[in-house]
Amino acid sequence: MELRADIAVIGGGFGGALMAMVARQQGHSVFIIEKGSHPRFAIGESSTPLSNLFLQQIAEIFDLPQLLPFRRWGQWQRDYPDIGCGLKRGFSFFHHKKGQSYSDQPARSQQLLVAASPSDELADTHWYRKDFDQHLISEAQSLGVEYFDQTELIDFHENSEHVLLVGKRQSEIINFRVGFVVDASGPRGCLYRLLHLSERKLPLMPMTSGLFAHFENVGSWKSEDGVPYPVEDAAVHHVFEGGWVWILKFNNGITSAGVAATKEKAESLGLIDGKEGWNRLLKHFPSLASQFSEAAVQNDFVFVRDLSFGISELVGNRWAILPPAAGFIDPLLSTGFSLTLQAIMRLAQLLPEPSDADLLLYQRQTFKELDQVSYLVGALYSNMDDFEVFTALTQLYFVAVSYAETTYRLGNPDLANSFLLCDHPDFGESTREICELATCSNNREVVLNKILKTIEPFNISGLADPLKRNWYPVVLEELFRSATKLGSTKSEIREMLLREEML
Ligand SMILES: Cc1cc2nc3c(=O)[nH]c(=O)nc-3n(C[C@H](O)[C@H](O)[C@H](O)COP(=O)(O)OP(=O)(O)OC[C@H]3O[C@@H](n4cnc5c(N)ncnc54)[C@H](O)[C@@H]3O)c2cc1C
């Protein structure tokens, strides 16, 4: 059987489904080819203000209003109560010492709470991917995308006119003859294997492994009085030397939890053993052990031996690879969705016949942005047991993304047109230098001072203020005070906040 379309998207996760929807809205005929079937477990769940802005932009640019409710907790709950999700008001970090119960002494020195939204209504979410991805596939199909599940691609042939993908569905062979292929098949995915692409080194990033599962009956982590938001309505990070644990609570009683750690740490804990590895980890951290004392794993644990990776070619004449199939650093800063959604917009603008030059530009930009995440997360891994430096380094992330989000919303995207401001001549370069210093030297005072100097011109949310003692609520007045940094006037900021229903 031979089937023809303009575009084939490999992989039916949210990335593939959105890529297909966008291409369809541009008038192209589109296949999605997925090796599994929905509903299915998928990891990668926590959204951010920037990723929700990108989702909103996709909805607006490509006339997909059906995506808009998913950019905020409140509207999602009203419009799609049956699609699971979690409330994410911010990023919570707690620093643990091996063998000791969590203690925040001196007060608030071992925690960092950064609010991302001023209310539950406007908050970000954790996507319960089993429901969410299945919903998006149905949306894609209702736009006319043809969806082939349980289809394993076994061969790839390219000539100047088209690509031929050879698929196997049960015992049937299907030839997909298409003009262009977008690979959204996730880490070390389809084209990586079929085209034997090589891997590349990620700057400063150690080799890492991951172990994760969905749980029921996870206990709570107590919020202190006066916190900027209930600390569990967030992406919760428990950081320790060599690794960290994430905990994301959904509104259906399920909790996503897992650990990412350097190879050495993962080996010393025996994470490869799944449940036993997880239990060994909990034994080292008594406060986490008590939170999980009644917890039950829903399905099996998933162990990923090589979590961080990058590949060295992201484009060919008639194909391109989306993050995270192109490379994945770590979930520590929830950067995966933003990179994926941004890449979808970039590729969509090039379809159906991208020029070589455009594809190379896409590749260059994707490498640069993945590398910037790698610098930052690599430096964070090196400082997981020095929480003051760790906290300061995270400010490079929070300042960059809050600045980018706000300048986009104010209609000044040129002020921040690369992820984490990696192309910015001051901020981008200085961030890389700081990360190298923080990884390769012991000069923590220089690192701390350089961070303050680097973030100051972009710090529009009052971050890194010692008087706030690691608790950062959303304070809208900070934006008005930062009007000059944002290239805007106070009245433009006010209009933007009204538009975004924040006033
Ligand atoms: C442990 C972990 C935690 C993460 N946490 C976060 C987070 O909190 N926030 C965040 O922003 N990002 C996170 N990420 C990154 C996030 O997972 C990705 O950005 C996101 O899943 C991308 O979605 P996707 O649809 O492109 O790919 P995926 O979710 O990987 O889906 C790929 C699809 O392709 C299919 N497929 C695979 N191979 C083939 C093949 N050969 N042929 C056909 N189909 C194939 C798979 O079955 C799957 O359905 C995390 C990643 C990991 C590993």
The ligand as an SDF file (V2000), in Angstrom:
LIG
                    3D

 53 58  0  0  0  0  0  0  0  0999 V2000
   12.1280   12.4390   32.9550 C   0  0  0  0  0  0  0  0  0  0  0  0
   11.6700   13.5950   32.1220 C   0  0  0  0  0  0  0  0  0  0  0  0
   10.9360   14.6090   32.6980 C   0  0  0  0  0  0  0  0  0  0  0  0
   10.5410   15.7160   31.9350 C   0  0  0  0  0  0  0  0  0  0  0  0
    9.8570   16.7310   32.5290 N   0  0  0  0  0  0  0  0  0  0  0  0
    9.5540   17.8280   31.8230 C   0  0  0  0  0  0  0  0  0  0  0  0
    8.8590   18.9020   32.4220 C   0  0  0  0  0  0  0  0  0  0  0  0
    8.4970   18.8480   33.5940 O   0  0  0  0  0  0  0  0  0  0  0  0
    8.5870   20.0080   31.6700 N   0  0  0  0  0  0  0  0  0  0  0  0
    8.9720   20.0810   30.3760 C   0  0  0  0  0  0  0  0  0  0  0  0
    8.7520   21.1280   29.7530 O   0  0  0  0  0  0  0  0  0  0  0  0
    9.5930   19.0510   29.7590 N   0  0  0  0  0  0  0  0  0  0  0  0
    9.8920   17.9420   30.4530 C   0  0  0  0  0  0  0  0  0  0  0  0
   10.5080   16.9020   29.8370 N   0  0  0  0  0  0  0  0  0  0  0  0
   10.6990   16.9710   28.4010 C   0  0  0  0  0  0  0  0  0  0  0  0
    9.3940   16.4950   27.7590 C   0  0  0  0  0  0  0  0  0  0  0  0
    9.2250   15.1280   28.0170 O   0  0  0  0  0  0  0  0  0  0  0  0
    9.3480   16.7140   26.2990 C   0  0  0  0  0  0  0  0  0  0  0  0
    9.5470   18.0600   26.0240 O   0  0  0  0  0  0  0  0  0  0  0  0
    8.0050   16.2990   25.7330 C   0  0  0  0  0  0  0  0  0  0  0  0
    7.6540   15.0040   26.1230 O   0  0  0  0  0  0  0  0  0  0  0  0
    8.0140   16.3930   24.2600 C   0  0  0  0  0  0  0  0  0  0  0  0
    6.8600   15.8020   23.7770 O   0  0  0  0  0  0  0  0  0  0  0  0
    6.8610   15.0590   22.4240 P   0  0  0  0  0  0  0  0  0  0  0  0
    5.4490   14.8150   22.0930 O   0  0  0  0  0  0  0  0  0  0  0  0
    7.6730   15.8170   21.4220 O   0  0  0  0  0  0  0  0  0  0  0  0
    7.6790   13.7020   22.6520 O   0  0  0  0  0  0  0  0  0  0  0  0
    7.3020   12.4380   23.5140 P   0  0  0  0  0  0  0  0  0  0  0  0
    6.4520   12.7750   24.6560 O   0  0  0  0  0  0  0  0  0  0  0  0
    8.5960   11.7470   23.7800 O   0  0  0  0  0  0  0  0  0  0  0  0
    6.4340   11.5300   22.5020 O   0  0  0  0  0  0  0  0  0  0  0  0
    7.0370   10.8630   21.4410 C   0  0  0  0  0  0  0  0  0  0  0  0
    6.0320    9.9280   20.7790 C   0  0  0  0  0  0  0  0  0  0  0  0
    6.6770    9.3310   19.6640 O   0  0  0  0  0  0  0  0  0  0  0  0
    6.4300    7.9350   19.6630 C   0  0  0  0  0  0  0  0  0  0  0  0
    7.5640    7.2660   19.0070 N   0  0  0  0  0  0  0  0  0  0  0  0
    8.7810    7.0050   19.5300 C   0  0  0  0  0  0  0  0  0  0  0  0
    9.5380    6.3720   18.6080 N   0  0  0  0  0  0  0  0  0  0  0  0
    8.7880    6.2470   17.4930 C   0  0  0  0  0  0  0  0  0  0  0  0
    9.0120    5.6810   16.2200 C   0  0  0  0  0  0  0  0  0  0  0  0
   10.1720    5.0860   15.9180 N   0  0  0  0  0  0  0  0  0  0  0  0
    8.0300    5.7230   15.2990 N   0  0  0  0  0  0  0  0  0  0  0  0
    6.8450    6.2980   15.6110 C   0  0  0  0  0  0  0  0  0  0  0  0
    6.5640    6.8340   16.8210 N   0  0  0  0  0  0  0  0  0  0  0  0
    7.5260    6.8210   17.7410 C   0  0  0  0  0  0  0  0  0  0  0  0
    6.2910    7.5690   21.1260 C   0  0  0  0  0  0  0  0  0  0  0  0
    5.5340    6.3840   21.2710 O   0  0  0  0  0  0  0  0  0  0  0  0
    5.5650    8.8100   21.6880 C   0  0  0  0  0  0  0  0  0  0  0  0
    4.1730    8.6810   21.6080 O   0  0  0  0  0  0  0  0  0  0  0  0
   10.8830   15.7760   30.5700 C   0  0  0  0  0  0  0  0  0  0  0  0
   11.5870   14.7200   29.9840 C   0  0  0  0  0  0  0  0  0  0  0  0
   11.9790   13.6470   30.7540 C   0  0  0  0  0  0  0  0  0  0  0  0
   12.7630   12.5430   30.0870 C   0  0  0  0  0  0  0  0  0  0  0  0
  1  2  1  0
  2  3  1  0
  2 52  2  0
  3  4  2  0
  4  5  1  0
  4 50  1  0
  5  6  2  0
  6  7  1  0
  6 13  1  0
  7  8  2  0
  7  9  1  0
  9 10  1  0
 10 11  2  0
 10 12  1  0
 12 13  2  0
 13 14  1  0
 14 15  1  0
 14 50  1  0
 15 16  1  0
 16 17  1  0
 16 18  1  0
 18 19  1  0
 18 20  1  0
 20 21  1  0
 20 22  1  0
 22 23  1  0
 23 24  1  0
 24 25  2  0
 24 26  1  0
 24 27  1  0
 27 28  1  0
 28 29  2  0
 28 30  1  0
 28 31  1  0
 31 32  1  0
 32 33  1  0
 33 34  1  0
 33 48  1  0
 34 35  1  0
 35 36  1  0
 35 46  1  0
 36 37  1  0
 36 45  1  0
 37 38  2  0
 38 39  1  0
 39 40  1  0
 39 45  2  0
 40 41  1  0
 40 42  2  0
 42 43  1  0
 43 44  2  0
 44 45  1  0
 46 47  1  0
 46 48  1  0
 48 49  1  0
 50 51  2  0
 51 52  1  0
 52 53  1  0
M  END
$$$$
